[in-house]
Amino acid sequence: MQKRVAILGALACTLALFAGGRAEASYNYTTTVSITSAPGTVISNGGLTATFTGNGGSVVVNFANEGRTGLGVPSTNSLNIGDITVSVAPGTTATSFTVTVLDTIGLTNVPTPGTAGSGTLTVTDTISLSNISNTAAGGLNGTVTDGALNVVFSPTTTIGGGTFSVGAPFGFSSPTLNGSGGNLSATITTTPPNVIPAPASLVMFGLGLGALGAIRLRRRFLSA
């Protein structure tokens, strides 16, 4: 009977150990948008705003940072990595330029399993503004398009034992001139961390095996 109890105890510890390894972690993310190139413009407000001045007026392109918490691991999520708005001053005619954006995605792994840690993924994008105008005769006109949301740097990072990667499909929602905003999105895929058994679990498992060994030694001693 004692032998059976020890075996069952060791088995229970083993199952608990592996069950703990299958538990899901989660992660948080925040973004930091910076403008790296905008020919003919003035970059201001910490790199979040580009202003084109000329052709009778000005065009202001503003980006905002994004973030979320409690995203599952493993998972594949299409996440908003930056909001964009475009404001066109009256008198602006036939204005065209591009804005290149570097979006740094900050990731934080939340244990358990795995360990706490942080890292970054980065994406570049080029926003093209074509024939933007705001005149009394023609009203608001022009298009805002996504130019290159497929250029990815440091696409994979390991955090807390898990793997995080950014890639296609990407997304772009065009803002309305002087109206509702648009956004940039990217797909972040995560894999589970390689879980190292907790010390307490290892102790429990060792105690179960030790009890089993002690019973065997006792029986040998009594039968000698």
C-alpha positions as CSV (number, residue, x, y, z in Angstrom):
1,M,0.0,0.0,0.0
2,Q,2.8,2.4,0.9
3,K,4.5,1.6,-2.4
4,R,1.3,2.5,-4.3
5,V,0.9,5.8,-2.5
6,A,4.5,6.8,-3.2
7,I,4.1,5.9,-6.9
8,L,0.9,7.8,-7.2
9,G,2.5,10.8,-5.4
10,A,5.4,10.8,-7.8
11,L,3.1,10.5,-10.8
12,A,0.9,13.4,-9.6
13,C,4.0,15.6,-9.2
14,T,5.1,14.7,-12.7
15,L,1.7,15.5,-14.2
16,A,1.6,18.8,-12.3
17,L,5.1,19.7,-13.6
18,F,4.1,19.2,-17.2
19,A,0.7,20.8,-16.8
20,G,2.5,23.9,-15.5
21,G,4.6,23.9,-18.7
22,R,1.5,24.2,-20.8
23,A,0.1,27.2,-19.0
24,E,-0.3,30.3,-21.2
25,A,1.7,33.5,-20.6
26,S,0.7,36.9,-21.9
27,Y,2.5,40.0,-23.2
28,N,2.0,43.7,-23.4
29,Y,3.1,46.1,-26.2
30,T,3.5,49.8,-26.8
31,T,4.7,51.7,-29.8
32,T,7.0,54.6,-30.4
33,V,6.5,56.3,-33.8
34,S,9.3,58.5,-35.1
35,I,9.6,60.2,-38.5
36,T,12.9,59.5,-40.2
37,S,12.4,61.3,-43.5
38,A,10.0,63.9,-44.9
39,P,11.5,65.9,-47.7
40,G,10.4,69.5,-47.8
41,T,8.8,69.3,-44.3
42,V,9.5,70.4,-40.8
43,I,9.5,67.5,-38.3
44,S,8.4,68.5,-34.8
45,N,6.8,67.3,-31.6
46,G,9.4,64.5,-30.9
47,G,9.1,63.1,-34.4
48,L,5.4,62.5,-34.4
49,T,4.4,65.5,-36.6
50,A,5.5,66.4,-40.1
51,T,4.4,69.8,-41.6
52,F,4.6,70.7,-45.2
53,T,4.5,74.4,-45.8
54,G,4.1,75.9,-49.2
55,N,1.7,76.1,-52.2
56,G,-0.4,78.7,-50.4
57,G,-0.9,76.8,-47.1
58,S,0.3,73.8,-45.1
59,V,-0.4,70.1,-44.6
60,V,0.2,68.6,-41.1
61,V,0.6,64.8,-40.7
62,N,0.4,63.7,-37.1
63,F,1.1,60.2,-35.7
64,A,0.0,58.8,-32.3
65,N,1.4,55.9,-30.4
66,E,-0.6,52.8,-29.5
67,G,-0.5,49.8,-27.1
68,R,-2.4,47.0,-25.5
69,T,-2.0,44.7,-22.5
70,G,-2.8,41.1,-21.7
71,L,-2.3,39.5,-25.2
72,G,-2.0,35.8,-25.1
73,V,1.0,33.6,-25.7
74,P,0.9,31.7,-28.1
75,S,-1.2,33.9,-30.4
76,T,-1.3,35.7,-33.7
77,N,-2.6,39.2,-33.5
78,S,-3.1,42.0,-36.0
79,L,-2.3,45.0,-33.9
80,N,-2.6,48.8,-34.3
81,I,0.9,50.2,-34.3
82,G,0.1,53.8,-34.9
83,D,-2.7,56.3,-35.6
84,I,-2.5,59.0,-38.3
85,T,-4.4,62.2,-39.0
86,V,-4.0,64.8,-41.8
87,S,-4.9,68.4,-41.4
88,V,-5.0,70.7,-44.5
89,A,-5.0,74.5,-44.1
90,P,-7.2,76.7,-46.3
91,G,-5.4,78.0,-49.4
92,T,-3.3,74.9,-49.9
93,T,-3.0,73.8,-53.5
94,A,-1.4,70.8,-55.3
95,T,0.8,69.6,-52.4
96,S,2.6,66.2,-52.7
97,F,5.2,64.7,-50.4
98,T,6.1,61.5,-48.5
99,V,6.7,60.7,-44.8
100,T,8.9,57.8,-43.8
101,V,8.0,56.4,-40.4
102,L,10.0,54.1,-38.1
103,D,7.7,52.3,-35.6
104,T,9.4,50.7,-32.7
105,I,7.2,48.1,-31.0
106,G,8.1,47.5,-27.4
107,L,7.2,44.1,-26.0
108,T,7.1,42.9,-22.4
109,N,6.6,39.2,-21.5
110,V,4.4,38.5,-18.5
111,P,5.3,35.3,-16.6
112,T,4.4,32.6,-15.9
113,P,5.5,30.4,-17.7
114,G,8.7,31.9,-18.9
115,T,10.4,34.8,-17.2
116,A,9.8,38.5,-17.3
117,G,11.6,40.3,-20.1
118,S,11.4,42.9,-22.7
119,G,12.5,43.5,-26.3
120,T,11.6,45.4,-29.5
121,L,10.5,44.8,-33.1
122,T,10.7,47.6,-35.7
123,V,8.7,48.4,-38.8
124,T,9.3,51.1,-41.4
125,D,6.6,52.6,-43.6
126,T,6.3,55.4,-46.2
127,I,3.1,57.4,-46.3
128,S,2.5,59.2,-49.6
129,L,0.3,62.4,-49.8
130,S,-0.6,63.3,-53.4
131,N,-2.2,66.4,-54.8
132,I,-3.5,67.6,-51.4
133,S,-5.5,70.8,-51.6
134,N,-8.0,72.9,-49.7
135,T,-9.3,75.7,-51.9
136,A,-12.6,77.6,-51.9
137,A,-13.3,76.6,-55.4
138,G,-12.4,72.9,-55.2
139,G,-12.8,72.1,-51.5
140,L,-10.7,69.4,-49.9
141,N,-9.0,67.0,-52.4
142,G,-6.2,64.5,-52.5
143,T,-5.2,61.0,-51.5
144,V,-3.2,59.5,-48.7
145,T,-1.7,56.1,-49.4
146,D,0.6,53.5,-47.8
147,G,3.8,53.2,-49.7
148,A,6.0,50.5,-48.1
149,L,4.6,48.8,-45.1
150,N,6.5,45.6,-45.9
151,V,10.0,46.8,-44.9
152,V,10.8,45.1,-41.6
153,F,13.9,45.3,-39.4
154,S,14.7,43.0,-36.5
155,P,11.6,40.9,-37.3
156,T,12.2,38.3,-34.5
157,T,13.2,38.6,-30.9
158,T,13.3,36.2,-28.0
159,I,11.8,37.4,-24.7
160,G,11.3,35.4,-21.5
161,G,12.1,32.2,-23.5
162,G,9.3,32.8,-26.1
163,T,9.7,34.0,-29.7
164,F,8.0,37.2,-30.9
165,S,8.0,38.1,-34.6
166,V,6.3,40.8,-36.8
167,G,5.3,40.3,-40.4
168,A,2.6,40.2,-43.0
169,P,-0.3,40.8,-43.2
170,F,0.2,44.5,-42.6
171,G,-2.6,47.0,-42.8
172,F,-3.3,50.6,-43.5
173,S,-6.4,52.7,-43.0
174,S,-6.3,56.0,-44.8
175,P,-7.3,59.1,-42.8
176,T,-9.9,61.5,-44.0
177,L,-8.5,65.0,-44.7
178,N,-9.5,67.3,-41.8
179,G,-11.6,64.4,-40.5
180,S,-11.4,61.0,-39.0
181,G,-8.0,59.4,-38.5
182,G,-6.5,56.3,-40.0
183,N,-4.0,53.8,-38.6
184,L,-1.1,51.4,-39.3
185,S,-1.3,47.8,-38.3
186,A,1.1,44.8,-38.2
187,T,0.8,41.1,-37.4
188,I,2.7,39.9,-34.3
189,T,3.0,36.2,-33.8
190,T,4.2,34.6,-30.5
191,T,5.3,31.1,-29.6
192,P,5.3,29.7,-26.0
193,P,8.3,30.2,-23.8
194,N,10.6,27.2,-23.0
195,V,9.4,26.6,-19.5
196,I,12.0,25.7,-16.8
197,P,10.3,23.7,-14.0
198,A,9.9,25.7,-10.7
199,P,12.2,24.6,-7.9
200,A,9.2,23.7,-5.7
201,S,7.9,21.3,-8.3
202,L,11.3,19.7,-8.6
203,V,11.4,19.2,-4.8
204,M,8.0,17.6,-4.7
205,F,9.0,15.2,-7.5
206,G,12.2,14.4,-5.8
207,L,10.4,13.7,-2.5
208,G,8.1,11.3,-4.2
209,L,11.0,9.4,-5.8
210,G,12.8,9.4,-2.5
211,A,9.9,7.9,-0.6
212,L,9.7,5.2,-3.2
213,G,13.4,4.4,-2.8
214,A,13.1,4.3,1.0
215,I,10.3,1.8,0.8
216,R,12.3,-0.5,-1.4
217,L,15.3,-0.3,0.9
218,R,13.1,-1.1,3.9
219,R,11.7,-4.2,2.3
220,R,15.2,-5.4,1.3
221,F,16.3,-4.9,4.9
222,L,13.4,-6.7,6.4
223,S,13.7,-9.6,3.9
224,A,17.5,-10.0,4.6
